[in-house]
Amino acid sequence: MHIPDHFAVNGRIIPAEQATISVLDLGFLRGVGAFETFRTYDGHPHALGEHLRRIWESADSFGQKPFFDEATVRRVVAEIRTRSGHAELRVNMVVTPGSHGEGVFGTTGEPTWVVIARDVHAPPESSYEQGVAAVTFQSSRHLPTLKTTSYLSGRKGLELATKAGAHEAFYVDDSGYVTEGVTSNVLIRVANRVMTPVIDCLPGITKAGVKPIAERLGLTWYECRITRDDVYTADEVWITSAVREVLPIVRVDGKPIGDGRVGEWGRKLRQAYRAQCIADAARDAG
């Protein structure tokens, strides 16, 4: 028997089809909002403290201070999981200033907080075994160091990726540097060096979690600018995100990365990172 999904609006958990916000909400009217995506392991949210810190950093750009805490999020996620019946959840948490008041960005009443939790729906195992493709496109994201709901700049890239049968699109700035994926961070491996951008990109929580693991396994970590040619000639290319963890990219703009197959370092990093996530999520829940 199918059990309908349940979401939360301002802490109230209701069936997904009943979850609504006001048409006057500034997230709808002006695109003013911050969001975070995280997943559960064994039912426990992973890196929730880090995700909350980042959503409040992003929300501060429109003057919103914290108005719920980690314990509240854990309670909401646990109840949604129980009601939905899903073993693991992919959680999108969105914060907006609330309903429009006077002026362009004035508000009235309380801010809005939405939790959209569904089946985790991670990429199939074949994507990790065979790798996926990416494309590049000339653009940059609005407020790239913050995670806001303004994603229009990435639309063109994702359309190009879809047409090319690719999984992700990489932003390339006006100076020719790859900055990040539309929905991920980008890492490349050259020999024993891992290189990843830190300028004009989101400081990724997953990427930060991969760093100590890579170093422990014997790789050297460099935070630096990388070009399209750096990506094309790398031994391995990976993207990182909360749900995808460490996903290997084997073709970029139609060009094979290395021999066009998933490399051993990518396999090692994903295995070690996933084990760390399971342990961390259980520890934090305790």
C-alpha positions in Angstrom: 0.0 0.0 0.0 1.4 3.4 -1.0 1.8 5.9 1.9 1.7 9.5 0.7 4.7 11.8 1.3 4.5 14.3 4.1 6.1 17.7 4.2 6.4 20.3 6.9 5.4 24.0 6.7 6.5 26.1 9.6 7.0 23.0 11.7 3.5 21.6 11.0 3.7 18.2 9.3 1.0 17.5 6.7 0.4 15.4 3.6 2.4 16.7 0.7 -0.7 17.7 -1.4 -1.8 19.9 1.4 1.5 21.7 1.9 1.2 25.2 0.7 2.6 28.7 1.2 1.1 32.1 0.6 1.1 33.6 -2.9 2.5 36.7 -1.2 5.5 34.9 0.1 8.7 36.7 -0.9 10.2 33.4 -1.9 7.5 33.2 -4.6 7.2 36.9 -5.4 10.9 38.0 -5.4 12.9 34.7 -5.4 14.2 35.6 -1.9 15.1 32.5 -0.1 17.8 30.2 1.2 17.9 26.4 1.1 19.9 23.3 2.0 19.8 19.7 0.9 20.9 16.9 3.1 20.2 13.2 3.4 19.8 10.6 6.1 21.9 7.5 6.8 20.1 4.8 8.8 17.4 7.4 9.2 19.7 10.0 10.8 20.4 13.4 9.2 24.0 13.8 8.1 26.0 16.9 8.9 22.8 18.7 10.1 24.8 21.2 12.2 26.9 22.2 9.2 23.8 22.5 6.9 22.0 24.7 9.5 25.0 27.0 9.8 25.1 27.4 6.1 21.4 28.1 5.7 21.6 30.8 8.3 24.7 32.3 6.6 22.7 32.4 3.3 19.5 33.7 5.0 21.5 36.5 6.6 21.9 38.0 3.1 18.2 39.0 3.3 18.2 39.8 7.0 16.8 36.6 8.4 18.1 35.4 11.7 17.8 31.8 13.0 14.3 30.9 14.2 14.5 27.1 14.6 17.1 24.8 16.0 18.7 21.4 15.2 16.5 19.5 17.7 13.4 20.8 15.9 14.7 19.7 12.5 15.6 16.3 13.8 12.1 15.9 15.3 10.4 17.0 12.0 12.6 14.7 9.9 12.0 11.7 12.1 8.3 12.2 12.1 8.2 12.6 8.3 10.2 9.4 7.9 7.8 7.5 10.1 4.8 8.8 8.2 6.2 8.3 4.8 7.7 4.8 5.4 10.9 5.7 3.4 14.0 4.0 4.7 16.2 7.0 3.8 15.2 10.6 3.0 16.5 13.4 0.8 15.6 16.6 2.6 15.2 20.1 1.1 15.0 22.8 3.7 13.8 26.2 2.5 13.7 29.5 4.4 12.1 32.7 3.1 11.4 36.1 4.8 7.7 35.4 4.7 4.7 37.3 3.2 5.1 40.6 1.4 4.4 43.8 3.3 5.2 47.4 2.4 7.9 48.3 -0.2 9.6 45.9 -2.5 11.1 43.6 0.2 9.0 44.5 3.2 7.4 41.6 5.1 4.5 41.1 7.4 4.2 38.4 10.0 6.6 35.5 10.4 9.2 34.0 8.1 8.5 30.8 6.2 10.2 27.5 6.8 9.5 24.5 4.6 10.9 20.9 4.8 10.4 18.8 1.7 11.5 15.2 2.5 11.2 12.4 0.0 12.8 9.1 -0.8 16.6 9.7 -1.1 16.6 8.7 -4.8 20.4 8.7 -5.1 22.0 7.9 -8.5 21.9 4.2 -9.4 25.0 2.1 -8.6 25.7 1.9 -12.3 26.5 5.7 -12.3 29.3 5.0 -9.8 30.6 1.9 -11.6 30.5 3.4 -15.1 30.7 7.1 -14.3 28.6 10.0 -15.8 29.2 12.9 -18.2 29.3 16.6 -17.7 29.3 19.7 -20.0 30.7 23.2 -19.4 29.1 26.5 -20.1 30.0 30.2 -19.8 28.2 31.7 -16.8 28.4 32.4 -13.1 25.9 31.9 -10.3 24.3 34.7 -8.4 25.8 35.1 -4.9 28.0 32.0 -5.6 29.2 31.6 -2.0 25.7 31.4 -0.7 23.0 28.8 -1.2 20.0 30.8 -2.3 16.9 29.8 -4.2 18.0 31.9 -7.2 19.0 29.2 -9.6 18.1 30.7 -12.9 21.7 31.1 -14.0 22.1 27.4 -14.0 19.1 26.7 -16.3 21.1 27.1 -19.5 23.8 24.7 -18.3 21.3 22.0 -17.3 19.5 22.3 -20.6 22.8 21.8 -22.4 23.6 18.8 -20.2 20.2 17.3 -20.9 20.7 17.7 -24.7 24.1 16.1 -24.4 22.9 13.2 -22.3 25.1 14.5 -19.4 24.5 14.5 -15.7 25.9 17.9 -14.7 27.0 21.2 -16.1 30.1 23.1 -14.9 30.1 26.9 -14.7 33.0 28.6 -16.5 33.6 32.2 -15.6 34.6 35.1 -17.9 38.3 34.4 -17.2 38.0 30.8 -18.3 38.0 29.2 -14.9 35.7 26.3 -13.9 34.1 27.3 -10.6 31.5 24.6 -9.7 28.7 22.5 -11.0 25.1 23.8 -11.1 24.3 21.4 -8.3 27.7 20.2 -7.1 31.3 21.0 -6.3 34.0 20.0 -8.8 37.3 18.2 -7.9 40.0 16.9 -10.2 42.9 14.5 -9.6 46.3 14.9 -11.3 48.7 12.2 -10.1 48.5 12.4 -6.3 47.1 15.9 -6.2 43.4 16.8 -5.7 42.5 20.3 -7.0 39.3 22.1 -6.4 38.1 25.7 -6.8 37.4 27.8 -3.7 36.7 31.2 -5.5 33.2 32.1 -6.7 31.7 28.8 -5.6 29.8 27.4 -2.7 31.9 26.1 0.1 30.6 22.5 -0.1 29.9 20.5 3.0 30.4 17.2 1.3 33.7 18.5 -0.3 34.9 19.6 3.1 34.2 16.1 4.4 36.1 14.5 1.6 39.2 16.5 2.2 40.5 14.8 5.4 39.7 11.4 3.9 41.6 12.1 0.7 44.6 13.3 2.7 44.4 10.3 5.0 44.5 8.0 1.9 47.7 9.8 0.7 46.4 12.5 -1.7 47.5 16.1 -1.5 44.7 18.7 -1.4 45.1 22.0 -3.4 42.5 24.7 -3.3 43.1 26.6 -6.5 41.7 27.8 -9.8 41.3 25.2 -12.6 40.6 25.7 -16.3 38.7 23.7 -18.8 42.0 22.2 -20.0 42.9 21.2 -16.5 39.6 19.3 -16.3 40.0 17.7 -19.8 43.5 16.5 -19.0 42.9 15.3 -15.4 43.4 11.7 -14.4 40.0 11.7 -12.6 37.2 14.2 -12.2 34.5 14.0 -9.4 31.6 16.0 -8.3 30.4 16.1 -4.7 27.0 16.8 -3.1 25.0 15.6 -0.1 23.0 13.0 -2.0 25.5 11.9 -4.6 28.5 11.8 -2.2 31.5 11.4 -4.6 30.3 10.8 -8.2 32.9 10.1 -10.9 32.8 12.1 -14.2 34.3 10.2 -17.1 33.5 12.6 -20.0 33.4 16.4 -20.1 32.2 18.2 -23.3 32.4 14.8 -25.0 36.1 14.3 -24.1 37.1 11.3 -22.1 38.7 11.8 -18.7 41.8 9.7 -18.5 41.0 6.4 -20.2 37.3 7.2 -20.0 36.7 4.8 -17.1 36.1 5.2 -13.4 39.4 5.5 -11.6 40.4 3.6 -8.4 40.8 6.8 -6.3 37.2 7.7 -6.9 36.1 4.3 -5.8 38.2 4.5 -2.6 37.1 8.0 -1.7 33.4 7.2 -2.1 33.6 4.0 0.0 35.6 5.8 2.7 33.4 8.9 2.7 30.2 6.9 2.8 31.4 4.9 5.8 32.3 8.1 7.5 28.9 9.6 6.9 27.1 6.6 8.4 29.3 6.8 11.5 29.0 10.6 11.8 25.2 10.5 11.4 24.8 7.9 14.1 27.2 9.8 16.4 25.3 13.1 16.0 22.0 11.4 16.5 23.3 10.0 19.8 
